[in-house]
Amino acid sequence: MRSLPEHPFKAALLLPPWLGDAVMSTTLISPLAQLSGSPVEVWGGGVFAKLFAPGGDIAGFRSYEGKGRHRGFRGLSRFRVEIGDNKPDAIWVLPDSFSSALAAKVSGARTRVGRAGQARCALLSHAFRDLRRDRQRHWVVEKADLLSSFQEDLAASAPLLNLAISEEDFDKYLKSVGLSPSKYVVYAPGALFGAAKRWNGYAALAEKLPDEFEIVLIGSKAEEDALLSLQRTIQSRGRRTRCQAGDLDLAQVAQLCRAASFTVSNDSGAMHLAAGAGARVLGLFLSTDPRWTAALGPQVLNLAANVNCRPCFERNCPLDEMICQPALSVDLILEALGDWLEAT
């Protein structure tokens, strides 16, 4: 197996395509910069671009659309042309797909690090077969093995987002829509993975929150109908509520959560985004397990339903009654939010 390039070297990090995984991956940027001796270029879907403005340990962002314009032979040829002479010396490939390893090979990087499997070994210079996968240890610890295999004292750090939006510009946005920092609460009630991850108590919780809070619902455009339905339910109970489904880019959503009093979210990409932005976040876990995908950040609480059948990791509950829903009662949520509510 080849050694790493001579220090310092130009390193790149290819992100997974899912938002939550992509944000968790940012915990590897600083240790990778330490390993390479230079800032890291982040590669991923163009939707992530505004999360990674150049600065500090981030050298910049390169768009890689594996299911879009860079798909197939022609797409990869286009990708290689876009890279030109700016190829990295080494790239860490976090997705486990064949196509991501092929993109790393096409990039021209001589050192290509990732997990074995998916017939990828011929495409990776360092294909690790023995990295342990265990849902009882955090996802980022598993991925950090790709770094500690080269230097034992390297470990995942705090999430690192460098948003391409200034606080001044965002303050102007808040004023334009009539929101005041710390005077609203963000709900992220969706989870595209499946219904078994979606808590159903958001409307009931709204009735218990202080009256001065406006509630802002966030989610993807695909979740708009469900969010609008929830908005109507909450409004029918006399609470000010607005829906921002698909209206903002990811950097703006991150700022929206950071400026809120707090965010309540299912285990989803939105939860990880808010946590990575430094927001106060309460992450709710029904079918999944915070030991594996807990939100990471300076002001994060993770709360899991205490029932014997979880974590099941199912998309939809196989039982006649989803018993983890009542296990996460509104009173339990309010208790977890206690300190943040007292600070308002």
LINGIVEN-V120195 format. One record per residue. N is the residue number from 0. PSI is psi in radians with two decimals (none if undefined). NEAR is the number of other C-alpha atoms within 10 Angstrom. Layout:
n=N psi=PSI near=NEAR
n=N psi=PSI near=NEAR
//
This chain:
n=0 psi=2.34 near=6
n=1 psi=2.70 near=8
n=2 psi=3.03 near=9
n=3 psi=2.79 near=18
n=4 psi=2.84 near=14
n=5 psi=2.37 near=10
n=6 psi=2.36 near=10
n=7 psi=2.72 near=14
n=8 psi=2.82 near=18
n=9 psi=2.03 near=22
n=10 psi=2.61 near=27
n=11 psi=2.69 near=30
n=12 psi=2.02 near=24
n=13 psi=2.05 near=24
n=14 psi=2.69 near=24
n=15 psi=2.81 near=21
n=16 psi=-0.32 near=18
n=17 psi=2.44 near=14
n=18 psi=-0.86 near=20
n=19 psi=-0.79 near=19
n=20 psi=-0.66 near=20
n=21 psi=-0.73 near=21
n=22 psi=-0.75 near=27
n=23 psi=-0.57 near=30
n=24 psi=-0.41 near=23
n=25 psi=-0.25 near=23
n=26 psi=-0.22 near=23
n=27 psi=-0.12 near=26
n=28 psi=-0.89 near=25
n=29 psi=-0.80 near=23
n=30 psi=-0.55 near=22
n=31 psi=-0.64 near=25
n=32 psi=-0.65 near=22
n=33 psi=-0.74 near=15
n=34 psi=-0.71 near=19
n=35 psi=-0.39 near=21
n=36 psi=0.27 near=16
n=37 psi=2.79 near=19
n=38 psi=2.70 near=23
n=39 psi=2.36 near=29
n=40 psi=2.25 near=22
n=41 psi=2.27 near=26
n=42 psi=2.43 near=23
n=43 psi=-3.11 near=20
n=44 psi=2.50 near=21
n=45 psi=-0.43 near=12
n=46 psi=-0.38 near=14
n=47 psi=-0.10 near=23
n=48 psi=-0.74 near=21
n=49 psi=-0.01 near=18
n=50 psi=-0.14 near=22
n=51 psi=1.04 near=22
n=52 psi=2.56 near=17
n=53 psi=2.50 near=18
n=54 psi=2.50 near=11
n=55 psi=-2.19 near=14
n=56 psi=0.00 near=19
n=57 psi=2.04 near=22
n=58 psi=-0.45 near=19
n=59 psi=-3.03 near=18
n=60 psi=2.40 near=22
n=61 psi=2.19 near=20
n=62 psi=2.21 near=17
n=63 psi=1.97 near=23
n=64 psi=1.47 near=18
n=65 psi=-0.44 near=18
n=66 psi=0.20 near=12
n=67 psi=-2.07 near=10
n=68 psi=-0.22 near=13
n=69 psi=0.31 near=19
n=70 psi=2.47 near=17
n=71 psi=-3.11 near=14
n=72 psi=-0.83 near=9
n=73 psi=-0.70 near=11
n=74 psi=-0.72 near=18
n=75 psi=-0.63 near=22
n=76 psi=-0.70 near=15
n=77 psi=-0.71 near=14
n=78 psi=-0.75 near=21
n=79 psi=-0.66 near=20
n=80 psi=-0.71 near=11
n=81 psi=-0.63 near=14
n=82 psi=-0.71 near=14
n=83 psi=-2.26 near=10
n=84 psi=0.06 near=10
n=85 psi=0.57 near=12
n=86 psi=2.59 near=19
n=87 psi=2.79 near=21
n=88 psi=-0.57 near=20
n=89 psi=2.55 near=23
n=90 psi=2.37 near=28
n=91 psi=2.10 near=26
n=92 psi=1.81 near=24
n=93 psi=-0.63 near=22
n=94 psi=2.62 near=19
n=95 psi=0.19 near=15
n=96 psi=2.73 near=17
n=97 psi=-0.74 near=15
n=98 psi=-0.61 near=19
n=99 psi=-0.67 near=21
n=100 psi=-0.63 near=30
n=101 psi=-0.70 near=15
n=102 psi=-0.69 near=24
n=103 psi=-0.70 near=27
n=104 psi=-0.79 near=19
n=105 psi=-0.50 near=16
n=106 psi=-0.42 near=25
n=107 psi=-0.03 near=19
n=108 psi=2.25 near=20
n=109 psi=-0.52 near=18
n=110 psi=2.11 near=20
n=111 psi=2.00 near=24
n=112 psi=2.31 near=24
n=113 psi=3.11 near=29
n=114 psi=2.58 near=24
n=115 psi=3.03 near=21
n=116 psi=2.97 near=13
n=117 psi=0.52 near=11
n=118 psi=0.64 near=10
n=119 psi=-0.19 near=19
n=120 psi=-0.64 near=18
n=121 psi=-0.29 near=12
n=122 psi=-0.33 near=21
n=123 psi=2.39 near=23
n=124 psi=-0.49 near=20
n=125 psi=1.63 near=20
n=126 psi=1.85 near=20
n=127 psi=2.11 near=17
n=128 psi=-0.40 near=11
n=129 psi=0.31 near=8
n=130 psi=2.21 near=16
n=131 psi=2.26 near=12
n=132 psi=2.09 near=12
n=133 psi=2.03 near=12
n=134 psi=-0.01 near=15
n=135 psi=-0.02 near=11
n=136 psi=2.68 near=15
n=137 psi=2.57 near=17
n=138 psi=-0.72 near=19
n=139 psi=-0.48 near=21
n=140 psi=-0.72 near=19
n=141 psi=-0.83 near=16
n=142 psi=-0.56 near=25
n=143 psi=-0.33 near=21
n=144 psi=-0.47 near=20
n=145 psi=-0.31 near=24
n=146 psi=-0.79 near=20
n=147 psi=-0.29 near=17
n=148 psi=-0.38 near=12
n=149 psi=-0.56 near=12
n=150 psi=2.01 near=12
n=151 psi=-0.51 near=9
n=152 psi=0.09 near=9
n=153 psi=2.33 near=19
n=154 psi=2.81 near=19
n=155 psi=2.52 near=22
n=156 psi=-2.84 near=19
n=157 psi=2.69 near=15
n=158 psi=2.51 near=23
n=159 psi=1.81 near=23
n=160 psi=2.41 near=21
n=161 psi=1.64 near=19
n=162 psi=2.38 near=20
n=163 psi=0.95 near=15
n=164 psi=2.26 near=15
n=165 psi=2.68 near=11
n=166 psi=-0.58 near=12
n=167 psi=-0.81 near=9
n=168 psi=-0.65 near=10
n=169 psi=-0.63 near=16
n=170 psi=-0.66 near=16
n=171 psi=-0.68 near=11
n=172 psi=-0.81 near=14
n=173 psi=-0.76 near=15
n=174 psi=-0.66 near=11
n=175 psi=-0.45 near=9
n=176 psi=0.07 near=8
n=177 psi=0.50 near=8
n=178 psi=2.55 near=17
n=179 psi=2.39 near=15
n=180 psi=2.41 near=15
n=181 psi=0.16 near=15
n=182 psi=0.28 near=15
n=183 psi=2.80 near=22
n=184 psi=2.41 near=22
n=185 psi=2.33 near=27
n=186 psi=2.33 near=25
n=187 psi=1.42 near=26
n=188 psi=0.04 near=26
n=189 psi=3.07 near=28
n=190 psi=1.81 near=22
n=191 psi=-0.36 near=14
n=192 psi=-0.74 near=14
n=193 psi=2.91 near=14
n=194 psi=-0.42 near=16
n=195 psi=-0.18 near=21
n=196 psi=-0.05 near=26
n=197 psi=1.98 near=25
n=198 psi=2.50 near=21
n=199 psi=0.27 near=17
n=200 psi=0.25 near=15
n=201 psi=-0.70 near=18
n=202 psi=-0.75 near=18
n=203 psi=-0.65 near=14
n=204 psi=-0.67 near=15
n=205 psi=-0.62 near=23
n=206 psi=-0.40 near=14
n=207 psi=-0.18 near=11
n=208 psi=2.69 near=15
n=209 psi=2.50 near=11
n=210 psi=-0.46 near=11
n=211 psi=-0.25 near=11
n=212 psi=2.26 near=20
n=213 psi=2.58 near=21
n=214 psi=2.24 near=23
n=215 psi=2.13 near=22
n=216 psi=2.27 near=23
n=217 psi=2.70 near=26
n=218 psi=3.12 near=25
n=219 psi=2.91 near=18
n=220 psi=-0.57 near=12
n=221 psi=-0.35 near=12
n=222 psi=0.10 near=16
n=223 psi=-0.79 near=18
n=224 psi=-0.76 near=11
n=225 psi=-0.67 near=13
n=226 psi=-0.70 near=24
n=227 psi=-0.63 near=17
n=228 psi=-0.76 near=12
n=229 psi=-0.70 near=19
n=230 psi=-0.78 near=20
n=231 psi=-0.68 near=15
n=232 psi=-0.79 near=16
n=233 psi=-0.73 near=21
n=234 psi=-0.58 near=16
n=235 psi=-0.30 near=11
n=236 psi=0.25 near=12
n=237 psi=0.31 near=11
n=238 psi=2.42 near=21
n=239 psi=2.20 near=17
n=240 psi=2.47 near=21
n=241 psi=2.71 near=18
n=242 psi=2.23 near=20
n=243 psi=0.58 near=16
n=244 psi=1.96 near=20
n=245 psi=0.10 near=15
n=246 psi=-0.36 near=13
n=247 psi=2.67 near=14
n=248 psi=3.01 near=14
n=249 psi=-0.61 near=21
n=250 psi=-0.67 near=24
n=251 psi=-0.69 near=20
n=252 psi=-0.74 near=21
n=253 psi=-0.78 near=25
n=254 psi=-0.68 near=21
n=255 psi=-0.75 near=26
n=256 psi=-0.70 near=31
n=257 psi=-0.57 near=23
n=258 psi=-0.16 near=26
n=259 psi=2.86 near=23
n=260 psi=-0.74 near=21
n=261 psi=2.92 near=24
n=262 psi=2.37 near=28
n=263 psi=2.21 near=24
n=264 psi=2.54 near=27
n=265 psi=2.94 near=24
n=266 psi=1.76 near=32
n=267 psi=3.06 near=26
n=268 psi=-0.66 near=23
n=269 psi=-0.67 near=30
n=270 psi=-0.84 near=32
n=271 psi=-0.65 near=29
n=272 psi=-0.84 near=31
n=273 psi=-0.76 near=33
n=274 psi=-0.76 near=29
n=275 psi=-0.45 near=29
n=276 psi=-0.10 near=27
n=277 psi=0.22 near=21
n=278 psi=2.79 near=25
n=279 psi=2.14 near=24
n=280 psi=2.28 near=31
n=281 psi=1.94 near=25
n=282 psi=2.29 near=24
n=283 psi=2.27 near=28
n=284 psi=2.04 near=28
n=285 psi=-1.45 near=30
n=286 psi=-0.28 near=26
n=287 psi=-3.09 near=22
n=288 psi=2.13 near=23
n=289 psi=-0.31 near=21
n=290 psi=-0.47 near=15
n=291 psi=-0.74 near=16
n=292 psi=0.60 near=22
n=293 psi=2.49 near=25
n=294 psi=2.47 near=30
n=295 psi=2.30 near=25
n=296 psi=3.00 near=22
n=297 psi=-0.33 near=15
n=298 psi=1.11 near=16
n=299 psi=2.40 near=21
n=300 psi=2.42 near=18
n=301 psi=2.25 near=20
n=302 psi=2.16 near=19
n=303 psi=2.51 near=21
n=304 psi=2.34 near=22
n=305 psi=1.41 near=15
n=306 psi=2.69 near=15
n=307 psi=-0.44 near=9
n=308 psi=-0.05 near=11
n=309 psi=2.65 near=17
n=310 psi=2.34 near=18
n=311 psi=-0.36 near=15
n=312 psi=0.42 near=15
n=313 psi=2.63 near=16
n=314 psi=-0.69 near=16
n=315 psi=2.45 near=15
n=316 psi=2.24 near=18
n=317 psi=-0.12 near=10
n=318 psi=2.81 near=8
n=319 psi=-0.57 near=6
n=320 psi=2.28 near=8
n=321 psi=1.58 near=14
n=322 psi=-0.28 near=17
n=323 psi=-0.25 near=23
n=324 psi=-1.02 near=19
n=325 psi=-0.36 near=14
n=326 psi=-0.50 near=14
n=327 psi=1.36 near=21
n=328 psi=2.80 near=17
n=329 psi=-0.68 near=18
n=330 psi=-0.67 near=11
n=331 psi=-0.69 near=13
n=332 psi=-0.78 near=16
n=333 psi=-0.65 near=15
n=334 psi=-0.74 near=11
n=335 psi=-0.57 near=15
n=336 psi=0.00 near=18
n=337 psi=-0.93 near=11
n=338 psi=-0.69 near=10
n=339 psi=-0.62 near=12
n=340 psi=-0.66 near=14
n=341 psi=-0.45 near=7
n=342 psi=-0.14 near=7
n=343 psi=none near=11
//
